[in-house]
């Protein structure tokens, strides 16, 4: 609800963001009521874990035009930097 309130507070009523927030809030409240009527308790932590895993996998495997994964450059980093002979 705080996200929606921020949209209303920081955007003009005739802006697209404001209108989208109204639509999304209406849909969220309707869905919440439907879930409460069905006595359904969604597995929120499992859903969040699945979403984060999907994002991580997509980012980790994302490739440039040459087929090289962007994360490959991280594997080439040394474990530590040496400056003036010290770690």
PDB file of N, CA, C and O in Angstrom, chain B, residues numbered from 101:
ATOM      1  N   UNK B 101       0.817  -1.180   0.000  1.00  0.00           N
ATOM      2  CA  UNK B 101       0.000   0.000   0.000  1.00  0.00           C
ATOM      3  C   UNK B 101       0.869   1.255   0.000  1.00  0.00           C
ATOM      4  O   UNK B 101       0.481   2.289  -0.545  1.00  0.00           O
ATOM      5  N   UNK B 102       2.049   1.157   0.616  1.00  0.00           N
ATOM      6  CA  UNK B 102       2.942   2.322   0.659  1.00  0.00           C
ATOM      7  C   UNK B 102       3.408   2.719  -0.735  1.00  0.00           C
ATOM      8  O   UNK B 102       3.541   3.907  -1.028  1.00  0.00           O
ATOM      9  N   UNK B 103       3.655   1.750  -1.584  1.00  0.00           N
ATOM     10  CA  UNK B 103       4.066   2.045  -2.961  1.00  0.00           C
ATOM     11  C   UNK B 103       2.973   2.842  -3.660  1.00  0.00           C
ATOM     12  O   UNK B 103       3.259   3.827  -4.342  1.00  0.00           O
ATOM     13  N   UNK B 104       1.740   2.425  -3.495  1.00  0.00           N
ATOM     14  CA  UNK B 104       0.635   3.149  -4.123  1.00  0.00           C
ATOM     15  C   UNK B 104       0.510   4.556  -3.550  1.00  0.00           C
ATOM     16  O   UNK B 104       0.302   5.514  -4.294  1.00  0.00           O
ATOM     17  N   UNK B 105       0.634   4.683  -2.238  1.00  0.00           N
ATOM     18  CA  UNK B 105       0.534   6.005  -1.616  1.00  0.00           C
ATOM     19  C   UNK B 105       1.637   6.934  -2.132  1.00  0.00           C
ATOM     20  O   UNK B 105       1.399   8.120  -2.359  1.00  0.00           O
ATOM     21  N   UNK B 106       2.830   6.396  -2.313  1.00  0.00           N
ATOM     22  CA  UNK B 106       3.923   7.199  -2.862  1.00  0.00           C
ATOM     23  C   UNK B 106       3.615   7.646  -4.284  1.00  0.00           C
ATOM     24  O   UNK B 106       3.917   8.781  -4.655  1.00  0.00           O
ATOM     25  N   UNK B 107       3.022   6.774  -5.076  1.00  0.00           N
ATOM     26  CA  UNK B 107       2.637   7.143  -6.443  1.00  0.00           C
ATOM     27  C   UNK B 107       1.666   8.308  -6.431  1.00  0.00           C
ATOM     28  O   UNK B 107       1.791   9.242  -7.223  1.00  0.00           O
ATOM     29  N   UNK B 108       0.691   8.248  -5.523  1.00  0.00           N
ATOM     30  CA  UNK B 108      -0.313   9.314  -5.455  1.00  0.00           C
ATOM     31  C   UNK B 108       0.298  10.616  -4.936  1.00  0.00           C
ATOM     32  O   UNK B 108      -0.071  11.705  -5.376  1.00  0.00           O
ATOM     33  N   UNK B 109       1.235  10.487  -3.996  1.00  0.00           N
ATOM     34  CA  UNK B 109       1.821  11.672  -3.382  1.00  0.00           C
ATOM     35  C   UNK B 109       2.790  12.396  -4.326  1.00  0.00           C
ATOM     36  O   UNK B 109       2.827  13.627  -4.353  1.00  0.00           O
ATOM     37  N   UNK B 110       3.569  11.638  -5.095  1.00  0.00           N
ATOM     38  CA  UNK B 110       4.654  12.228  -5.877  1.00  0.00           C
ATOM     39  C   UNK B 110       4.364  12.366  -7.370  1.00  0.00           C
ATOM     40  O   UNK B 110       5.251  12.738  -8.138  1.00  0.00           O
ATOM     41  N   UNK B 111       3.136  12.070  -7.788  1.00  0.00           N
ATOM     42  CA  UNK B 111       2.774  12.188  -9.203  1.00  0.00           C
ATOM     43  C   UNK B 111       1.456  12.936  -9.339  1.00  0.00           C
ATOM     44  O   UNK B 111       0.586  12.859  -8.472  1.00  0.00           O
ATOM     45  N   UNK B 112       1.331  13.649 -10.428  1.00  0.00           N
ATOM     46  CA  UNK B 112       0.102  14.411 -10.694  1.00  0.00           C
ATOM     47  C   UNK B 112      -1.043  13.446 -11.005  1.00  0.00           C
ATOM     48  O   UNK B 112      -0.820  12.404 -11.622  1.00  0.00           O
ATOM     49  N   UNK B 113      -2.263  13.782 -10.583  1.00  0.00           N
ATOM     50  CA  UNK B 113      -3.410  12.902 -10.818  1.00  0.00           C
ATOM     51  C   UNK B 113      -3.670  12.580 -12.287  1.00  0.00           C
ATOM     52  O   UNK B 113      -4.264  11.546 -12.596  1.00  0.00           O
ATOM     53  N   UNK B 114      -3.239  13.444 -13.188  1.00  0.00           N
ATOM     54  CA  UNK B 114      -3.477  13.165 -14.605  1.00  0.00           C
ATOM     55  C   UNK B 114      -2.299  12.442 -15.266  1.00  0.00           C
ATOM     56  O   UNK B 114      -2.314  12.216 -16.476  1.00  0.00           O
ATOM     57  N   UNK B 115      -1.266  12.075 -14.469  1.00  0.00           N
ATOM     58  CA  UNK B 115      -0.102  11.372 -15.040  1.00  0.00           C
ATOM     59  C   UNK B 115      -0.409   9.888 -15.236  1.00  0.00           C
ATOM     60  O   UNK B 115      -1.288   9.328 -14.582  1.00  0.00           O
ATOM     61  N   UNK B 116       0.326   9.272 -16.139  1.00  0.00           N
ATOM     62  CA  UNK B 116       0.123   7.845 -16.423  1.00  0.00           C
ATOM     63  C   UNK B 116       0.494   6.988 -15.220  1.00  0.00           C
ATOM     64  O   UNK B 116      -0.158   5.977 -14.959  1.00  0.00           O
ATOM     65  N   UNK B 117       1.533   7.376 -14.484  1.00  0.00           N
ATOM     66  CA  UNK B 117       1.955   6.601 -13.305  1.00  0.00           C
ATOM     67  C   UNK B 117       0.837   6.591 -12.260  1.00  0.00           C
ATOM     68  O   UNK B 117       0.540   5.551 -11.672  1.00  0.00           O
ATOM     69  N   UNK B 118       0.231   7.733 -12.037  1.00  0.00           N
ATOM     70  CA  UNK B 118      -0.866   7.846 -11.069  1.00  0.00           C
ATOM     71  C   UNK B 118      -2.031   6.944 -11.481  1.00  0.00           C
ATOM     72  O   UNK B 118      -2.575   6.200 -10.665  1.00  0.00           O
ATOM     73  N   UNK B 119      -2.399   7.022 -12.750  1.00  0.00           N
ATOM     74  CA  UNK B 119      -3.512   6.209 -13.263  1.00  0.00           C
ATOM     75  C   UNK B 119      -3.195   4.712 -13.176  1.00  0.00           C
ATOM     76  O   UNK B 119      -4.054   3.909 -12.812  1.00  0.00           O
ATOM     77  N   UNK B 120      -1.944   4.344 -13.518  1.00  0.00           N
ATOM     78  CA  UNK B 120      -1.545   2.937 -13.424  1.00  0.00           C
ATOM     79  C   UNK B 120      -1.577   2.451 -11.977  1.00  0.00           C
ATOM     80  O   UNK B 120      -1.973   1.318 -11.701  1.00  0.00           O
ATOM     81  N   UNK B 121      -1.155   3.323 -11.052  1.00  0.00           N
ATOM     82  CA  UNK B 121      -1.169   2.952  -9.637  1.00  0.00           C
ATOM     83  C   UNK B 121      -2.599   2.687  -9.163  1.00  0.00           C
ATOM     84  O   UNK B 121      -2.842   1.743  -8.411  1.00  0.00           O
ATOM     85  N   UNK B 122      -3.540   3.520  -9.604  1.00  0.00           N
ATOM     86  CA  UNK B 122      -4.943   3.300  -9.241  1.00  0.00           C
ATOM     87  C   UNK B 122      -5.432   1.948  -9.742  1.00  0.00           C
ATOM     88  O   UNK B 122      -6.089   1.201  -9.016  1.00  0.00           O
ATOM     89  N   UNK B 123      -5.104   1.647 -10.987  1.00  0.00           N
ATOM     90  CA  UNK B 123      -5.528   0.384 -11.586  1.00  0.00           C
ATOM     91  C   UNK B 123      -4.902  -0.806 -10.859  1.00  0.00           C
ATOM     92  O   UNK B 123      -5.588  -1.779 -10.547  1.00  0.00           O
ATOM     93  N   UNK B 124      -3.600  -0.726 -10.593  1.00  0.00           N
ATOM     94  CA  UNK B 124      -2.910  -1.820  -9.902  1.00  0.00           C
ATOM     95  C   UNK B 124      -3.424  -1.999  -8.474  1.00  0.00           C
ATOM     96  O   UNK B 124      -3.586  -3.125  -8.004  1.00  0.00           O
ATOM     97  N   UNK B 125      -3.678  -0.882  -7.788  1.00  0.00           N
ATOM     98  CA  UNK B 125      -4.183  -0.982  -6.421  1.00  0.00           C
ATOM     99  C   UNK B 125      -5.561  -1.632  -6.408  1.00  0.00           C
ATOM    100  O   UNK B 125      -5.843  -2.480  -5.562  1.00  0.00           O
ATOM    101  N   UNK B 126      -6.406  -1.241  -7.330  1.00  0.00           N
ATOM    102  CA  UNK B 126      -7.742  -1.831  -7.434  1.00  0.00           C
ATOM    103  C   UNK B 126      -7.629  -3.342  -7.666  1.00  0.00           C
ATOM    104  O   UNK B 126      -8.334  -4.130  -7.034  1.00  0.00           O
ATOM    105  N   UNK B 127      -6.736  -3.735  -8.577  1.00  0.00           N
ATOM    106  CA  UNK B 127      -6.554  -5.155  -8.875  1.00  0.00           C
ATOM    107  C   UNK B 127      -5.993  -5.901  -7.657  1.00  0.00           C
ATOM    108  O   UNK B 127      -6.438  -7.007  -7.349  1.00  0.00           O
ATOM    109  N   UNK B 128      -5.025  -5.302  -6.970  1.00  0.00           N
ATOM    110  CA  UNK B 128      -4.425  -5.940  -5.797  1.00  0.00           C
ATOM    111  C   UNK B 128      -5.460  -6.146  -4.695  1.00  0.00           C
ATOM    112  O   UNK B 128      -5.512  -7.211  -4.080  1.00  0.00           O
ATOM    113  N   UNK B 129      -6.278  -5.134  -4.447  1.00  0.00           N
ATOM    114  CA  UNK B 129      -7.303  -5.261  -3.407  1.00  0.00           C
ATOM    115  C   UNK B 129      -8.350  -6.304  -3.782  1.00  0.00           C
ATOM    116  O   UNK B 129      -8.798  -7.073  -2.931  1.00  0.00           O
ATOM    117  N   UNK B 130      -8.739  -6.330  -5.054  1.00  0.00           N
ATOM    118  CA  UNK B 130      -9.707  -7.327  -5.513  1.00  0.00           C
ATOM    119  C   UNK B 130      -9.142  -8.737  -5.339  1.00  0.00           C
ATOM    120  O   UNK B 130      -9.834  -9.633  -4.857  1.00  0.00           O
ATOM    121  N   UNK B 131      -7.887  -8.927  -5.730  1.00  0.00           N
ATOM    122  CA  UNK B 131      -7.240 -10.237  -5.595  1.00  0.00           C
ATOM    123  C   UNK B 131      -7.131 -10.635  -4.131  1.00  0.00           C
ATOM    124  O   UNK B 131      -7.349 -11.794  -3.778  1.00  0.00           O
ATOM    125  N   UNK B 132      -6.791  -9.668  -3.276  1.00  0.00           N
ATOM    126  CA  UNK B 132      -6.688  -9.954  -1.839  1.00  0.00           C
ATOM    127  C   UNK B 132      -8.026 -10.432  -1.292  1.00  0.00           C
ATOM    128  O   UNK B 132      -8.079 -11.403  -0.537  1.00  0.00           O
ATOM    129  N   UNK B 133      -9.103  -9.758  -1.669  1.00  0.00           N
ATOM    130  CA  UNK B 133     -10.434 -10.171  -1.208  1.00  0.00           C
ATOM    131  C   UNK B 133     -10.794 -11.568  -1.708  1.00  0.00           C
ATOM    132  O   UNK B 133     -11.367 -12.364  -0.964  1.00  0.00           O
ATOM    133  N   UNK B 134     -10.461 -11.870  -2.962  1.00  0.00           N
ATOM    134  CA  UNK B 134     -10.748 -13.198  -3.510  1.00  0.00           C
ATOM    135  C   UNK B 134      -9.972 -14.274  -2.763  1.00  0.00           C
ATOM    136  O   UNK B 134     -10.506 -15.347  -2.480  1.00  0.00           O
ATOM    137  N   UNK B 135      -8.721 -13.991  -2.445  1.00  0.00           N
ATOM    138  CA  UNK B 135      -7.908 -14.967  -1.720  1.00  0.00           C
ATOM    139  C   UNK B 135      -8.427 -15.174  -0.306  1.00  0.00           C
ATOM    140  O   UNK B 135      -8.430 -16.296   0.201  1.00  0.00           O
ATOM    141  N   UNK B 136      -8.864 -14.098   0.329  1.00  0.00           N
ATOM    142  CA  UNK B 136      -9.407 -14.227   1.683  1.00  0.00           C
ATOM    143  C   UNK B 136     -10.702 -15.026   1.673  1.00  0.00           C
ATOM    144  O   UNK B 136     -10.952 -15.811   2.588  1.00  0.00           O
ATOM    145  N   UNK B 137     -11.532 -14.834   0.641  1.00  0.00           N
ATOM    146  CA  UNK B 137     -12.787 -15.588   0.541  1.00  0.00           C
ATOM    147  C   UNK B 137     -12.534 -17.078   0.376  1.00  0.00           C
ATOM    148  O   UNK B 137     -13.302 -17.903   0.871  1.00  0.00           O
ATOM    149  N   UNK B 138     -11.459 -17.420  -0.319  1.00  0.00           N
ATOM    150  CA  UNK B 138     -11.133 -18.823  -0.561  1.00  0.00           C
ATOM    151  C   UNK B 138     -10.326 -19.438   0.581  1.00  0.00           C
ATOM    152  O   UNK B 138      -9.988 -20.620   0.531  1.00  0.00           O
ATOM    153  N   UNK B 139     -10.015 -18.645   1.610  1.00  0.00           N
ATOM    154  CA  UNK B 139      -9.148 -19.083   2.701  1.00  0.00           C
ATOM    155  C   UNK B 139      -7.836 -19.636   2.170  1.00  0.00           C
ATOM    156  O   UNK B 139      -7.308 -20.625   2.679  1.00  0.00           O
ATOM    157  N   UNK B 140      -7.331 -18.995   1.162  1.00  0.00           N
ATOM    158  CA  UNK B 140      -6.098 -19.430   0.516  1.00  0.00           C
ATOM    159  C   UNK B 140      -4.930 -18.631   1.067  1.00  0.00           C
ATOM    160  O   UNK B 140      -4.974 -17.402   1.098  1.00  0.00           O
ATOM    161  N   UNK B 141      -3.895 -19.316   1.496  1.00  0.00           N
ATOM    162  CA  UNK B 141      -2.694 -18.649   1.993  1.00  0.00           C
ATOM    163  C   UNK B 141      -1.550 -18.934   1.018  1.00  0.00           C
ATOM    164  O   UNK B 141      -1.006 -20.038   1.016  1.00  0.00           O
ATOM    165  N   UNK B 142      -1.180 -17.953   0.188  1.00  0.00           N
ATOM    166  CA  UNK B 142      -0.116 -18.195  -0.789  1.00  0.00           C
ATOM    167  C   UNK B 142       1.241 -18.361  -0.112  1.00  0.00           C
ATOM    168  O   UNK B 142       1.481 -17.828   0.971  1.00  0.00           O
ATOM    169  N   UNK B 143       2.109 -19.101  -0.765  1.00  0.00           N
ATOM    170  CA  UNK B 143       3.468 -19.298  -0.280  1.00  0.00           C
ATOM    171  C   UNK B 143       4.317 -18.128  -0.780  1.00  0.00           C
ATOM    172  O   UNK B 143       4.981 -18.234  -1.811  1.00  0.00           O
ATOM    173  N   UNK B 144       4.293 -17.031  -0.055  1.00  0.00           N
ATOM    174  CA  UNK B 144       4.958 -15.802  -0.482  1.00  0.00           C
ATOM    175  C   UNK B 144       6.472 -15.979  -0.510  1.00  0.00           C
ATOM    176  O   UNK B 144       7.117 -15.574  -1.478  1.00  0.00           O
ATOM    177  N   UNK B 145       7.045 -16.565   0.513  1.00  0.00           N
ATOM    178  CA  UNK B 145       8.505 -16.715   0.543  1.00  0.00           C
ATOM    179  C   UNK B 145       8.978 -17.617  -0.595  1.00  0.00           C
ATOM    180  O   UNK B 145      10.035 -17.371  -1.175  1.00  0.00           O
ATOM    181  N   UNK B 146       8.227 -18.635  -0.915  1.00  0.00           N
ATOM    182  CA  UNK B 146       8.587 -19.500  -2.033  1.00  0.00           C
ATOM    183  C   UNK B 146       8.502 -18.776  -3.360  1.00  0.00           C
ATOM    184  O   UNK B 146       9.359 -18.953  -4.226  1.00  0.00           O
ATOM    185  N   UNK B 147       7.468 -17.956  -3.526  1.00  0.00           N
ATOM    186  CA  UNK B 147       7.309 -17.183  -4.759  1.00  0.00           C
ATOM    187  C   UNK B 147       8.428 -16.162  -4.910  1.00  0.00           C
ATOM    188  O   UNK B 147       8.970 -15.987  -6.002  1.00  0.00           O
ATOM    189  N   UNK B 148       8.773 -15.491  -3.821  1.00  0.00           N
ATOM    190  CA  UNK B 148       9.863 -14.503  -3.865  1.00  0.00           C
ATOM    191  C   UNK B 148      11.177 -15.203  -4.185  1.00  0.00           C
ATOM    192  O   UNK B 148      11.960 -14.705  -4.994  1.00  0.00           O
ATOM    193  N   UNK B 149      11.427 -16.339  -3.568  1.00  0.00           N
ATOM    194  CA  UNK B 149      12.652 -17.096  -3.831  1.00  0.00           C
ATOM    195  C   UNK B 149      12.728 -17.499  -5.304  1.00  0.00           C
ATOM    196  O   UNK B 149      13.789 -17.415  -5.923  1.00  0.00           O
ATOM    197  N   UNK B 150      11.607 -17.935  -5.856  1.00  0.00           N
ATOM    198  CA  UNK B 150      11.559 -18.337  -7.262  1.00  0.00           C
ATOM    199  C   UNK B 150      11.836 -17.146  -8.191  1.00  0.00           C
ATOM    200  O   UNK B 150      12.565 -17.278  -9.174  1.00  0.00           O
ATOM    201  N   UNK B 151      11.260 -16.007  -7.878  1.00  0.00           N
ATOM    202  CA  UNK B 151      11.478 -14.799  -8.690  1.00  0.00           C
ATOM    203  C   UNK B 151      12.943 -14.372  -8.627  1.00  0.00           C
ATOM    204  O   UNK B 151      13.548 -14.082  -9.659  1.00  0.00           O
ATOM    205  N   UNK B 152      13.516 -14.334  -7.424  1.00  0.00           N
ATOM    206  CA  UNK B 152      14.914 -13.923  -7.277  1.00  0.00           C
ATOM    207  C   UNK B 152      15.864 -14.903  -7.961  1.00  0.00           C
ATOM    208  O   UNK B 152      16.858 -14.491  -8.558  1.00  0.00           O
ATOM    209  N   UNK B 153      15.563 -16.187  -7.875  1.00  0.00           N
ATOM    210  CA  UNK B 153      16.388 -17.184  -8.557  1.00  0.00           C
ATOM    211  C   UNK B 153      16.327 -16.993 -10.066  1.00  0.00           C
ATOM    212  O   UNK B 153      17.343 -17.097 -10.754  1.00  0.00           O
ATOM    213  N   UNK B 154      15.148 -16.716 -10.569  1.00  0.00           N
ATOM    214  CA  UNK B 154      14.980 -16.470 -12.002  1.00  0.00           C
ATOM    215  C   UNK B 154      15.760 -15.236 -12.451  1.00  0.00           C
ATOM    216  O   UNK B 154      16.418 -15.258 -13.492  1.00  0.00           O
ATOM    217  N   UNK B 155      15.686 -14.167 -11.670  1.00  0.00           N
ATOM    218  CA  UNK B 155      16.436 -12.941 -11.997  1.00  0.00           C
ATOM    219  C   UNK B 155      17.934 -13.220 -11.968  1.00  0.00           C
ATOM    220  O   UNK B 155      18.658 -12.836 -12.886  1.00  0.00           O
ATOM    221  N   UNK B 156      18.401 -13.890 -10.912  1.00  0.00           N
ATOM    222  CA  UNK B 156      19.821 -14.200 -10.795  1.00  0.00           C
ATOM    223  C   UNK B 156      20.299 -15.041 -11.977  1.00  0.00           C
ATOM    224  O   UNK B 156      21.345 -14.762 -12.562  1.00  0.00           O
ATOM    225  N   UNK B 157      19.532 -16.063 -12.321  1.00  0.00           N
ATOM    226  CA  UNK B 157      19.911 -16.946 -13.424  1.00  0.00           C
ATOM    227  C   UNK B 157      19.970 -16.182 -14.740  1.00  0.00           C
ATOM    228  O   UNK B 157      20.897 -16.366 -15.528  1.00  0.00           O
ATOM    229  N   UNK B 158      18.988 -15.331 -14.975  1.00  0.00           N
ATOM    230  CA  UNK B 158      18.969 -14.537 -16.208  1.00  0.00           C
ATOM    231  C   UNK B 158      20.168 -13.611 -16.285  1.00  0.00           C
ATOM    232  O   UNK B 158      20.806 -13.498 -17.331  1.00  0.00           O
ATOM    233  N   UNK B 159      20.474 -12.946 -15.178  1.00  0.00           N
ATOM    234  CA  UNK B 159      21.617 -12.028 -15.175  1.00  0.00           C
ATOM    235  C   UNK B 159      22.933 -12.784 -15.293  1.00  0.00           C
ATOM    236  O   UNK B 159      23.842 -12.363 -16.009  1.00  0.00           O
ATOM    237  N   UNK B 160      23.024 -13.893 -14.589  1.00  0.00           N
ATOM    238  CA  UNK B 160      24.278 -14.658 -14.586  1.00  0.00           C
ATOM    239  C   UNK B 160      24.588 -15.233 -15.963  1.00  0.00           C
ATOM    240  O   UNK B 160      25.754 -15.310 -16.350  1.00  0.00           O
ATOM    241  N   UNK B 161      23.567 -15.634 -16.701  1.00  0.00           N
ATOM    242  CA  UNK B 161      23.760 -16.267 -18.006  1.00  0.00           C
ATOM    243  C   UNK B 161      23.636 -15.309 -19.188  1.00  0.00           C
ATOM    244  O   UNK B 161      23.742 -15.737 -20.338  1.00  0.00           O
ATOM    245  N   UNK B 162      23.416 -14.029 -18.927  1.00  0.00           N
ATOM    246  CA  UNK B 162      23.253 -13.063 -20.016  1.00  0.00           C
ATOM    247  C   UNK B 162      24.562 -12.924 -20.801  1.00  0.00           C
ATOM    248  O   UNK B 162      25.638 -12.798 -20.218  1.00  0.00           O
ATOM    249  N   UNK B 163      24.450 -12.949 -22.119  1.00  0.00           N
ATOM    250  CA  UNK B 163      25.642 -12.920 -22.972  1.00  0.00           C
ATOM    251  C   UNK B 163      25.668 -11.672 -23.850  1.00  0.00           C
ATOM    252  O   UNK B 163      24.632 -11.090 -24.172  1.00  0.00           O
ATOM    253  N   UNK B 164      26.905 -11.276 -24.230  1.00  0.00           N
ATOM    254  CA  UNK B 164      27.054 -10.167 -25.167  1.00  0.00           C
ATOM    255  C   UNK B 164      26.947 -10.691 -26.595  1.00  0.00           C
ATOM    256  O   UNK B 164      26.627 -11.859 -26.811  1.00  0.00           O
ATOM    257  N   UNK B 165      27.217  -9.822 -27.569  1.00  0.00           N
ATOM    258  CA  UNK B 165      27.065 -10.198 -28.978  1.00  0.00           C
ATOM    259  C   UNK B 165      28.005 -11.340 -29.388  1.00  0.00           C
ATOM    260  O   UNK B 165      27.719 -12.073 -30.335  1.00  0.00           O
ATOM    261  N   UNK B 166      29.111 -11.482 -28.680  1.00  0.00           N
ATOM    262  CA  UNK B 166      30.095 -12.520 -29.011  1.00  0.00           C
ATOM    263  C   UNK B 166      29.824 -13.827 -28.275  1.00  0.00           C
ATOM    264  O   UNK B 166      30.596 -14.779 -28.395  1.00  0.00           O
ATOM    265  N   UNK B 167      28.750 -13.876 -27.527  1.00  0.00           N
ATOM    266  CA  UNK B 167      28.410 -15.103 -26.807  1.00  0.00           C
ATOM    267  C   UNK B 167      29.108 -15.246 -25.466  1.00  0.00           C
ATOM    268  O   UNK B 167      29.025 -16.298 -24.834  1.00  0.00           O
ATOM    269  N   UNK B 168      29.791 -14.204 -25.028  1.00  0.00           N
ATOM    270  CA  UNK B 168      30.505 -14.260 -23.748  1.00  0.00           C
ATOM    271  C   UNK B 168      29.575 -13.760 -22.640  1.00  0.00           C
ATOM    272  O   UNK B 168      28.951 -12.706 -22.767  1.00  0.00           O
ATOM    273  N   UNK B 169      29.492 -14.521 -21.565  1.00  0.00           N
ATOM    274  CA  UNK B 169      28.671 -14.114 -20.425  1.00  0.00           C
ATOM    275  C   UNK B 169      29.286 -12.887 -19.763  1.00  0.00           C
ATOM    276  O   UNK B 169      30.502 -12.810 -19.585  1.00  0.00           O
ATOM    277  N   UNK B 170      28.448 -11.941 -19.406  1.00  0.00           N
ATOM    278  CA  UNK B 170      28.948 -10.736 -18.729  1.00  0.00           C
ATOM    279  C   UNK B 170      29.626 -11.088 -17.413  1.00  0.00           C
ATOM    280  O   UNK B 170      30.556 -10.398 -16.995  1.00  0.00           O
ATOM    281  N   UNK B 171      29.180 -12.142 -16.759  1.00  0.00           N
ATOM    282  CA  UNK B 171      29.754 -12.510 -15.470  1.00  0.00           C
ATOM    283  C   UNK B 171      31.124 -13.165 -15.608  1.00  0.00           C
ATOM    284  O   UNK B 171      31.821 -13.336 -14.608  1.00  0.00           O
ATOM    285  N   UNK B 172      31.524 -13.536 -16.823  1.00  0.00           N
ATOM    286  CA  UNK B 172      32.853 -14.129 -17.010  1.00  0.00           C
ATOM    287  C   UNK B 172      33.959 -13.188 -16.546  1.00  0.00           C
ATOM    288  O   UNK B 172      34.982 -13.646 -16.037  1.00  0.00           O
ATOM    289  N   UNK B 173      33.773 -11.890 -16.712  1.00  0.00           N
ATOM    290  CA  UNK B 173      34.810 -10.942 -16.300  1.00  0.00           C
ATOM    291  C   UNK B 173      35.001 -10.959 -14.797  1.00  0.00           C
ATOM    292  O   UNK B 173      36.090 -10.649 -14.315  1.00  0.00           O
ATOM    293  N   UNK B 174      33.971 -11.312 -14.045  1.00  0.00           N
ATOM    294  CA  UNK B 174      34.106 -11.392 -12.590  1.00  0.00           C
ATOM    295  C   UNK B 174      35.009 -12.555 -12.190  1.00  0.00           C
ATOM    296  O   UNK B 174      35.703 -12.477 -11.176  1.00  0.00           O
ATOM    297  N   UNK B 175      35.008 -13.627 -12.970  1.00  0.00           N
ATOM    298  CA  UNK B 175      35.841 -14.787 -12.674  1.00  0.00           C
ATOM    299  C   UNK B 175      37.321 -14.464 -12.882  1.00  0.00           C
ATOM    300  O   UNK B 175      38.188 -15.147 -12.337  1.00  0.00           O
ATOM    301  N   UNK B 176      37.607 -13.437 -13.660  1.00  0.00           N
ATOM    302  CA  UNK B 176      38.990 -13.074 -13.937  1.00  0.00           C
ATOM    303  C   UNK B 176      39.570 -12.136 -12.888  1.00  0.00           C
ATOM    304  O   UNK B 176      40.760 -11.823 -12.945  1.00  0.00           O
ATOM    305  N   UNK B 177      38.772 -11.683 -11.940  1.00  0.00           N
ATOM    306  CA  UNK B 177      39.268 -10.772 -10.916  1.00  0.00           C
ATOM    307  C   UNK B 177      40.159 -11.524  -9.935  1.00  0.00           C
ATOM    308  O   UNK B 177      39.867 -12.667  -9.582  1.00  0.00           O
ATOM    309  N   UNK B 178      41.233 -10.897  -9.497  1.00  0.00           N
ATOM    310  CA  UNK B 178      42.094 -11.554  -8.500  1.00  0.00           C
ATOM    311  C   UNK B 178      41.393 -11.581  -7.143  1.00  0.00           C
ATOM    312  O   UNK B 178      40.458 -10.821  -6.890  1.00  0.00           O
ATOM    313  N   UNK B 179      41.866 -12.472  -6.285  1.00  0.00           N
ATOM    314  CA  UNK B 179      41.289 -12.562  -4.948  1.00  0.00           C
ATOM    315  C   UNK B 179      41.585 -11.319  -4.116  1.00  0.00           C
ATOM    316  O   UNK B 179      40.850 -10.993  -3.185  1.00  0.00           O
ATOM    317  N   UNK B 180      42.676 -10.628  -4.464  1.00  0.00           N
ATOM    318  CA  UNK B 180      43.062  -9.415  -3.740  1.00  0.00           C
ATOM    319  C   UNK B 180      43.903  -8.546  -4.662  1.00  0.00           C
ATOM    320  O   UNK B 180      44.446  -9.021  -5.659  1.00  0.00           O
ATOM    321  N   UNK B 181      44.003  -7.286  -4.323  1.00  0.00           N
ATOM    322  CA  UNK B 181      44.854  -6.352  -5.046  1.00  0.00           C
ATOM    323  C   UNK B 181      46.167  -6.198  -4.307  1.00  0.00           C
ATOM    324  O   UNK B 181      46.191  -6.176  -3.077  1.00  0.00           O
ATOM    325  N   UNK B 182      47.244  -6.093  -5.038  1.00  0.00           N
ATOM    326  CA  UNK B 182      48.540  -5.830  -4.426  1.00  0.00           C
ATOM    327  C   UNK B 182      48.940  -4.410  -4.726  1.00  0.00           C
ATOM    328  O   UNK B 182      49.062  -4.010  -5.884  1.00  0.00           O
ATOM    329  N   UNK B 183      49.145  -3.645  -3.656  1.00  0.00           N
ATOM    330  CA  UNK B 183      49.572  -2.254  -3.789  1.00  0.00           C
ATOM    331  C   UNK B 183      50.843  -2.099  -2.964  1.00  0.00           C
ATOM    332  O   UNK B 183      50.855  -2.336  -1.756  1.00  0.00           O
ATOM    333  N   UNK B 184      51.897  -1.699  -3.637  1.00  0.00           N
ATOM    334  CA  UNK B 184      53.204  -1.532  -2.999  1.00  0.00           C
ATOM    335  C   UNK B 184      53.605  -2.786  -2.234  1.00  0.00           C
ATOM    336  O   UNK B 184      54.110  -2.710  -1.114  1.00  0.00           O
ATOM    337  N   UNK B 185      53.376  -3.929  -2.847  1.00  0.00           N
ATOM    338  CA  UNK B 185      53.805  -5.198  -2.272  1.00  0.00           C
ATOM    339  C   UNK B 185      52.938  -5.717  -1.148  1.00  0.00           C
ATOM    340  O   UNK B 185      53.280  -6.723  -0.527  1.00  0.00           O
ATOM    341  N   UNK B 186      51.830  -5.062  -0.868  1.00  0.00           N
ATOM    342  CA  UNK B 186      50.953  -5.504   0.219  1.00  0.00           C
ATOM    343  C   UNK B 186      49.574  -5.839  -0.340  1.00  0.00           C
ATOM    344  O   UNK B 186      49.119  -5.254  -1.323  1.00  0.00           O
ATOM    345  N   UNK B 187      48.938  -6.776   0.303  1.00  0.00           N
ATOM    346  CA  UNK B 187      47.582  -7.148  -0.109  1.00  0.00           C
ATOM    347  C   UNK B 187      46.612  -6.046   0.284  1.00  0.00           C
ATOM    348  O   UNK B 187      45.413  -6.159   0.028  1.00  0.00           O
TER     349      UNK B 187
END
